[in-house]
């Protein structure tokens, strides 16, 4: 696999993990919210959740860009699809698309 393709693939994989990580953080922080009774802590928690949601949105945007670049590179290089690395690329593309579609 050529160097640029490996780099693009790495970016897609890493950013996909970021999306899942931030999404999980939003869920965890939201689940903690009912346990707070102090108004200040509730406000802090809501701010934390809002910040995490922004990170999810930002990560999805970055992932969309990286995914488009990877797809363009793969479509320009037909040999990748038939190589053993093609399966890894296809898997990364599928996971990235699922992460972007996640709400």
DSSP file (Angstrom, degrees, kcal/mol; ACC not computed):
  #  RESIDUE AA STRUCTURE BP1 BP2  ACC     N-H-->O    O-->H-N    N-H-->O    O-->H-N    TCO  KAPPA ALPHA  PHI   PSI    X-CA   Y-CA   Z-CA
    1    1 A X              0   0    0      0, 0.0     5,-0.0     0, 0.0    79,-0.0   0.000 360.0 360.0 360.0 134.6    0.0    0.0    0.0
    2    2 A X     >  -     0   0    0      1,-0.1     4,-2.1     4,-0.0     5,-0.2  -0.280 360.0-111.5 -71.9 159.0    1.4    3.3   -0.9
    3    3 A X  H  > S+     0   0    0      1,-0.2     4,-2.3     2,-0.2     5,-0.2   0.889 113.6  50.9 -59.3 -46.6    2.3    5.8    1.8
    4    4 A X  H  > S+     0   0    0      1,-0.2     4,-2.5     2,-0.2    -1,-0.2   0.880 109.8  51.3 -62.1 -37.9   -0.4    8.4    1.1
    5    5 A X  H  > S+     0   0    0      2,-0.2     4,-2.7     1,-0.2    -1,-0.2   0.907 108.9  50.8 -66.0 -40.9   -3.1    5.8    1.1
    6    6 A X  H  X S+     0   0    0     -4,-2.1     4,-2.5     2,-0.2    -2,-0.2   0.900 110.6  49.9 -62.0 -40.2   -1.8    4.5    4.5
    7    7 A X  H  X S+     0   0    0     -4,-2.3     4,-2.3     2,-0.2    -2,-0.2   0.948 112.4  46.0 -63.9 -48.4   -1.9    8.0    5.8
    8    8 A X  H  X S+     0   0    0     -4,-2.5     4,-2.3     1,-0.2    -2,-0.2   0.902 113.1  50.6 -61.5 -41.3   -5.5    8.6    4.6
    9    9 A X  H  X S+     0   0    0     -4,-2.7     4,-2.6     1,-0.2    -1,-0.2   0.911 109.8  50.4 -63.1 -42.5   -6.5    5.3    6.0
   10   10 A X  H  X S+     0   0    0     -4,-2.5     4,-2.7     2,-0.2     5,-0.2   0.888 109.4  50.9 -62.4 -40.1   -5.0    6.1    9.4
   11   11 A X  H  X S+     0   0    0     -4,-2.3     4,-2.6     2,-0.2     5,-0.2   0.922 111.2  48.1 -64.0 -43.8   -6.8    9.4    9.5
   12   12 A X  H  X S+     0   0    0     -4,-2.3     4,-2.2     2,-0.2    -2,-0.2   0.931 113.7  47.0 -63.4 -45.4  -10.1    7.8    8.8
   13   13 A X  H  X S+     0   0    0     -4,-2.6     4,-2.0     2,-0.2    -2,-0.2   0.939 114.9  45.7 -62.1 -47.1   -9.6    5.1   11.4
   14   14 A X  H  X S+     0   0    0     -4,-2.7     4,-2.0     1,-0.2    -2,-0.2   0.914 114.1  47.6 -64.3 -43.5   -8.4    7.5   14.1
   15   15 A X  H  X S+     0   0    0     -4,-2.6     4,-2.3    -5,-0.2    -1,-0.2   0.847 108.2  55.6 -69.7 -32.8  -11.3   10.0   13.4
   16   16 A X  H  X S+     0   0    0     -4,-2.2     4,-2.2    -5,-0.2    -1,-0.2   0.924 108.1  48.9 -62.0 -43.6  -13.8    7.2   13.4
   17   17 A X  H  X S+     0   0    0     -4,-2.0     4,-2.6     1,-0.2    -2,-0.2   0.889 108.5  54.3 -62.5 -38.6  -12.6    6.3   16.9
   18   18 A X  H  X S+     0   0    0     -4,-2.0     4,-2.9     2,-0.2     5,-0.3   0.926 107.0  50.4 -60.3 -45.0  -12.9    9.9   17.9
   19   19 A X  H  X S+     0   0    0     -4,-2.3     4,-2.4     1,-0.2    -2,-0.2   0.945 113.4  44.9 -59.7 -48.7  -16.5   10.0   16.8
   20   20 A X  H  X S+     0   0    0     -4,-2.2     4,-2.4     1,-0.2    -1,-0.2   0.898 113.5  51.1 -62.8 -39.9  -17.4    6.9   18.8
   21   21 A X  H  X S+     0   0    0     -4,-2.6     4,-2.2     2,-0.2    -2,-0.2   0.937 112.7  43.7 -64.2 -47.9  -15.4    8.1   21.8
   22   22 A X  H  X S+     0   0    0     -4,-2.9     4,-2.2     2,-0.2    -1,-0.2   0.874 112.8  53.1 -66.6 -36.1  -17.1   11.5   21.9
   23   23 A X  H  X S+     0   0    0     -4,-2.4     4,-2.0    -5,-0.3    -1,-0.2   0.917 109.7  48.2 -64.4 -42.2  -20.5    9.9   21.3
   24   24 A X  H  X S+     0   0    0     -4,-2.4     4,-2.6     1,-0.2    -2,-0.2   0.893 109.1  54.2 -63.5 -40.0  -20.0    7.6   24.2
   25   25 A X  H  X S+     0   0    0     -4,-2.2     4,-2.8     2,-0.2     5,-0.3   0.901 106.5  51.4 -61.9 -41.5  -18.9   10.5   26.4
   26   26 A X  H  X S+     0   0    0     -4,-2.2     4,-2.3     1,-0.2    -1,-0.2   0.931 111.5  47.7 -60.8 -45.4  -22.1   12.4   25.6
   27   27 A X  H  X S+     0   0    0     -4,-2.0     4,-2.0     2,-0.2    -2,-0.2   0.921 113.8  46.7 -62.6 -44.2  -24.2    9.3   26.6
   28   28 A X  H  X S+     0   0    0     -4,-2.6     4,-1.3     1,-0.2    -2,-0.2   0.922 114.2  46.5 -65.2 -44.4  -22.2    8.8   29.8
   29   29 A X  H  X S+     0   0    0     -4,-2.8     4,-1.0     1,-0.2    -1,-0.2   0.870 111.8  51.5 -67.7 -35.9  -22.4   12.5   30.8
   30   30 A X  H  X S+     0   0    0     -4,-2.3     4,-0.5    -5,-0.3     3,-0.4   0.877 106.8  54.2 -66.9 -37.2  -26.1   12.6   30.0
   31   31 A X  H  < S+     0   0    0     -4,-2.0     3,-0.3     1,-0.2     4,-0.2   0.815 106.7  52.2 -66.6 -29.7  -26.7    9.5   32.2
   32   32 A X  H >< S+     0   0    0     -4,-1.3     3,-1.6     1,-0.2     4,-0.4   0.746  88.4  84.8 -76.0 -23.8  -25.0   11.2   35.1
   33   33 A X  H >< S+     0   0    0     -4,-1.0     3,-1.6    -3,-0.4    -1,-0.2   0.850  82.8  54.7 -53.0 -46.4  -27.2   14.4   34.9
   34   34 A X  T 3< S+     0   0    0     -4,-0.5    -1,-0.3    -3,-0.3    -2,-0.1   0.741  98.6  65.3 -63.2 -19.5  -30.2   13.1   36.9
   35   35 A X  T <  S+     0   0    0     -3,-1.6     2,-0.3    -4,-0.2    -1,-0.3   0.649  84.5  90.1 -77.9 -12.8  -27.9   12.3   39.9
   36   36 A X    <   +     0   0    0     -3,-1.6     3,-0.0    -4,-0.4     0, 0.0  -0.645  42.3 171.5 -87.6 140.2  -27.0   15.9   40.4
   37   37 A X        +     0   0    0     -2,-0.3     2,-0.3     5,-0.0    -1,-0.1   0.634  54.0  90.5-114.6 -26.9  -29.1   18.1   42.8
   38   38 A X  S  > S-     0   0    0      1,-0.1     4,-2.3     2,-0.0     5,-0.2  -0.579  71.3-140.7 -75.8 129.2  -27.0   21.2   43.0
   39   39 A X  H  > S+     0   0    0     -2,-0.3     4,-2.5     1,-0.2     5,-0.2   0.871 101.6  53.7 -58.3 -39.4  -27.9   23.8   40.3
   40   40 A X  H  > S+     0   0    0      1,-0.2     4,-2.5     2,-0.2    -1,-0.2   0.925 110.0  46.3 -63.4 -44.0  -24.3   24.7   39.7
   41   41 A X  H  > S+     0   0    0      2,-0.2     4,-2.5     1,-0.2    -1,-0.2   0.874 111.5  52.2 -66.7 -36.6  -23.3   21.1   39.1
   42   42 A X  H  X S+     0   0    0     -4,-2.3     4,-2.5     2,-0.2    -2,-0.2   0.928 110.6  48.0 -63.2 -44.4  -26.3   20.6   36.8
   43   43 A X  H  X S+     0   0    0     -4,-2.5     4,-2.2     1,-0.2    -2,-0.2   0.925 112.2  49.1 -62.1 -44.8  -25.2   23.7   34.8
   44   44 A X  H  X S+     0   0    0     -4,-2.5     4,-2.2     1,-0.2    -1,-0.2   0.907 111.4  49.8 -60.6 -42.4  -21.6   22.4   34.7
   45   45 A X  H  X S+     0   0    0     -4,-2.5     4,-2.4     1,-0.2    -1,-0.2   0.905 109.5  50.8 -65.3 -41.6  -22.8   19.0   33.5
   46   46 A X  H  X S+     0   0    0     -4,-2.5     4,-2.5     1,-0.2    -1,-0.2   0.886 110.2  50.3 -63.7 -38.3  -25.0   20.5   30.8
   47   47 A X  H  X S+     0   0    0     -4,-2.2     4,-2.4     2,-0.2    -1,-0.2   0.899 109.9  50.7 -65.2 -40.2  -22.1   22.6   29.6
   48   48 A X  H  X S+     0   0    0     -4,-2.2     4,-2.2     2,-0.2    -2,-0.2   0.907 111.0  48.3 -63.3 -42.2  -19.9   19.5   29.5
   49   49 A X  H  X S+     0   0    0     -4,-2.4     4,-2.4     2,-0.2    -2,-0.2   0.918 111.0  50.5 -64.4 -43.9  -22.5   17.7   27.5
   50   50 A X  H  X S+     0   0    0     -4,-2.5     4,-1.9     1,-0.2    -2,-0.2   0.902 110.3  50.0 -61.9 -40.8  -22.9   20.6   25.0
   51   51 A X  H  X S+     0   0    0     -4,-2.4     4,-1.9     1,-0.2    -1,-0.2   0.905 110.4  49.7 -64.6 -41.4  -19.1   20.7   24.6
   52   52 A X  H  X S+     0   0    0     -4,-2.2     4,-2.1     1,-0.2    -2,-0.2   0.886 108.3  53.4 -65.1 -38.3  -19.0   17.0   23.9
   53   53 A X  H  X S+     0   0    0     -4,-2.4     4,-2.3     1,-0.2    -1,-0.2   0.885 107.1  52.0 -64.0 -37.6  -21.8   17.3   21.3
   54   54 A X  H  X S+     0   0    0     -4,-1.9     4,-2.7     1,-0.2    -1,-0.2   0.892 108.4  51.2 -63.9 -38.5  -19.8   20.0   19.6
   55   55 A X  H  X S+     0   0    0     -4,-1.9     4,-2.7     2,-0.2    -2,-0.2   0.871 107.9  52.3 -67.5 -35.8  -16.9   17.6   19.4
   56   56 A X  H  X S+     0   0    0     -4,-2.1     4,-2.5     2,-0.2    -2,-0.2   0.951 111.9  46.1 -61.8 -48.3  -19.1   14.9   18.0
   57   57 A X  H  X S+     0   0    0     -4,-2.3     4,-2.0     1,-0.2    -2,-0.2   0.919 114.7  47.0 -60.9 -45.1  -20.2   17.3   15.3
   58   58 A X  H  X S+     0   0    0     -4,-2.7     4,-2.5     1,-0.2    -1,-0.2   0.909 112.2  50.0 -64.2 -42.7  -16.7   18.5   14.6
   59   59 A X  H  X S+     0   0    0     -4,-2.7     4,-2.6     1,-0.2    -1,-0.2   0.890 109.5  51.3 -64.5 -39.1  -15.3   14.9   14.5
   60   60 A X  H  X S+     0   0    0     -4,-2.5     4,-2.5     2,-0.2    -1,-0.2   0.892 109.7  50.4 -64.7 -38.3  -18.0   13.9   12.0
   61   61 A X  H  X S+     0   0    0     -4,-2.0     4,-1.9     2,-0.2    -2,-0.2   0.940 112.8  45.4 -64.3 -46.5  -17.2   16.8    9.8
   62   62 A X  H  X S+     0   0    0     -4,-2.5     4,-2.6     1,-0.2    -2,-0.2   0.888 112.8  51.8 -63.6 -38.3  -13.5   15.9    9.8
   63   63 A X  H  X S+     0   0    0     -4,-2.6     4,-3.0     2,-0.2     5,-0.2   0.901 106.6  53.4 -65.5 -40.8  -14.4   12.3    9.2
   64   64 A X  H  X S+     0   0    0     -4,-2.5     4,-2.1     2,-0.2    -1,-0.2   0.910 111.3  46.0 -59.7 -42.7  -16.5   13.2    6.3
   65   65 A X  H  X S+     0   0    0     -4,-1.9     4,-2.1     2,-0.2    -2,-0.2   0.937 114.9  46.1 -65.2 -47.4  -13.7   15.1    4.7
   66   66 A X  H  X S+     0   0    0     -4,-2.6     4,-2.4     1,-0.2    -2,-0.2   0.882 112.3  51.6 -64.3 -38.3  -11.1   12.3    5.4
   67   67 A X  H  X S+     0   0    0     -4,-3.0     4,-2.9     2,-0.2     5,-0.2   0.910 108.3  50.8 -65.7 -42.4  -13.5    9.7    4.1
   68   68 A X  H  X S+     0   0    0     -4,-2.1     4,-2.3    -5,-0.2    -1,-0.2   0.906 111.3  48.8 -61.6 -41.3  -14.1   11.6    0.9
   69   69 A X  H  X S+     0   0    0     -4,-2.1     4,-2.2     2,-0.2    -2,-0.2   0.907 112.3  48.2 -65.2 -41.5  -10.3   11.9    0.3
   70   70 A X  H  X S+     0   0    0     -4,-2.4     4,-2.5     2,-0.2    -2,-0.2   0.930 111.8  49.1 -65.1 -44.8   -9.8    8.2    1.0
   71   71 A X  H  X S+     0   0    0     -4,-2.9     4,-2.7     1,-0.2     5,-0.2   0.902 110.9  50.7 -61.6 -40.5  -12.6    7.2   -1.4
   72   72 A X  H  X S+     0   0    0     -4,-2.3     4,-1.7    -5,-0.2    -1,-0.2   0.913 111.3  48.1 -63.2 -42.0  -11.2    9.5   -4.1
   73   73 A X  H  X S+     0   0    0     -4,-2.2     4,-0.9     1,-0.2    -2,-0.2   0.899 113.0  47.9 -66.3 -39.8   -7.8    7.9   -3.6
   74   74 A X  H  < S+     0   0    0     -4,-2.5     3,-0.5     1,-0.2     7,-0.3   0.907 110.4  51.0 -67.9 -41.6   -9.2    4.4   -3.8
   75   75 A X  H  < S+     0   0    0     -4,-2.7     3,-0.2     1,-0.2    -1,-0.2   0.823 110.2  50.4 -67.6 -28.6  -11.3    5.1   -6.9
   76   76 A X  H  < S+     0   0    0     -4,-1.7     2,-0.6     1,-0.2    -1,-0.2   0.712 111.3  52.1 -76.8 -20.4   -8.2    6.5   -8.6
   77   77 A X    >X  +     0   0    0     -4,-0.9     3,-1.6    -3,-0.5     4,-0.6  -0.777  61.9 176.6-122.2  85.7   -6.2    3.4   -7.7
   78   78 A X  H >> S+     0   0    0     -2,-0.6     4,-0.9     1,-0.3     3,-0.6   0.793  75.8  70.1 -60.0 -30.1   -8.1    0.3   -8.8
   79   79 A X  H 3> S+     0   0    0      1,-0.2     4,-0.9     2,-0.2    -1,-0.3   0.789  90.0  62.5 -60.9 -27.7   -5.3   -1.9   -7.7
   80   80 A X  H X4 S+     0   0    0     -3,-1.6     3,-0.6    -6,-0.2     6,-0.3   0.911  97.5  55.7 -64.6 -42.1   -6.1   -1.1   -4.0
   81   81 A X  H << S+     0   0    0     -4,-0.6    -1,-0.2    -3,-0.6    -2,-0.2   0.816 112.9  41.1 -62.7 -30.8   -9.5   -2.7   -4.3
   82   82 A X  H 3< S+     0   0    0     -4,-0.9    -1,-0.2    -3,-0.2    -2,-0.2   0.574 100.2  89.8 -94.9  -9.5   -8.2   -6.0   -5.4
   83   83 A X  S X< S-     0   0    0     -4,-0.9     3,-0.9    -3,-0.6     4,-0.5  -0.255  92.3-104.8 -81.1 172.6   -5.2   -6.1   -3.1
   84   84 A X  T >> S+     0   0    0      1,-0.3     3,-0.6     2,-0.2     4,-0.6   0.785 122.5  59.0 -67.5 -26.1   -5.1   -7.6    0.4
   85   85 A X  H 3> S+     0   0    0      1,-0.2     4,-2.3     2,-0.2    -1,-0.3   0.676  86.8  79.1 -73.9 -16.8   -5.2   -4.1    1.8
   86   86 A X  H <> S+     0   0    0     -3,-0.9     4,-2.8    -6,-0.3    -1,-0.2   0.863  88.4  54.2 -59.6 -37.2   -8.4   -3.5    0.0
   87   87 A X  H <> S+     0   0    0     -3,-0.6     4,-2.3    -4,-0.5    -1,-0.2   0.901 108.5  48.9 -64.5 -40.5  -10.3   -5.4    2.7
   88   88 A X  H  X S+     0   0    0     -4,-0.6     4,-2.3     2,-0.2    -2,-0.2   0.905 112.5  48.1 -65.2 -41.2   -8.9   -3.2    5.3
   89   89 A X  H  X S+     0   0    0     -4,-2.3     4,-2.5     2,-0.2    -2,-0.2   0.929 111.8  49.1 -64.8 -46.0   -9.8   -0.1    3.3
   90   90 A X  H  X S+     0   0    0     -4,-2.8     4,-2.5     1,-0.2    -2,-0.2   0.899 111.2  50.3 -61.4 -40.6  -13.3   -1.3    2.7
   91   91 A X  H  X S+     0   0    0     -4,-2.3     4,-2.6     2,-0.2    -1,-0.2   0.921 110.9  48.5 -63.5 -44.1  -13.8   -2.1    6.4
   92   92 A X  H  X S+     0   0    0     -4,-2.3     4,-2.3     1,-0.2    -2,-0.2   0.895 111.7  49.9 -63.7 -40.1  -12.5    1.4    7.4
   93   93 A X  H  X S+     0   0    0     -4,-2.5     4,-2.4     2,-0.2    -2,-0.2   0.924 111.3  48.7 -64.2 -44.1  -14.9    3.0    4.9
   94   94 A X  H  X S+     0   0    0     -4,-2.5     4,-2.1     1,-0.2    -2,-0.2   0.930 113.1  46.8 -62.2 -46.1  -17.8    1.0    6.2
   95   95 A X  H  X S+     0   0    0     -4,-2.6     4,-2.2     1,-0.2    -1,-0.2   0.887 112.1  50.9 -63.8 -39.0  -17.1    1.9    9.8
   96   96 A X  H  X S+     0   0    0     -4,-2.3     4,-2.3     2,-0.2    -1,-0.2   0.911 109.1  50.3 -65.6 -42.2  -16.6    5.5    9.0
   97   97 A X  H  X S+     0   0    0     -4,-2.4     4,-1.9     1,-0.2    -1,-0.2   0.888 110.8  49.9 -63.6 -38.1  -19.9    5.7    7.2
   98   98 A X  H  X S+     0   0    0     -4,-2.1     4,-1.1     2,-0.2    -1,-0.2   0.897 110.0  50.8 -65.7 -40.0  -21.6    4.1   10.2
   99   99 A X  H  < S+     0   0    0     -4,-2.2     3,-0.3     1,-0.2    -2,-0.2   0.894 110.2  49.1 -65.3 -39.7  -20.0    6.6   12.5
  100  100 A X  H  < S+     0   0    0     -4,-2.3    -1,-0.2     1,-0.2    -2,-0.2   0.883 111.1  50.1 -66.8 -37.2  -21.2    9.5   10.4
  101  101 A X  H  < S+     0   0    0     -4,-1.9    -1,-0.2    -5,-0.2    -2,-0.2   0.687  88.4 107.0 -74.8 -18.0  -24.7    8.1   10.3
  102  102 A X     <        0   0    0     -4,-1.1    -3,-0.0    -3,-0.3    -4,-0.0  -0.314 360.0 360.0 -64.2 141.4  -24.8    7.7   14.0
  103  103 A X              0   0    0     -2,-0.0    -1,-0.1   -80,-0.0    -4,-0.0   0.420 360.0 360.0-102.8 360.0  -27.0   10.2   15.9
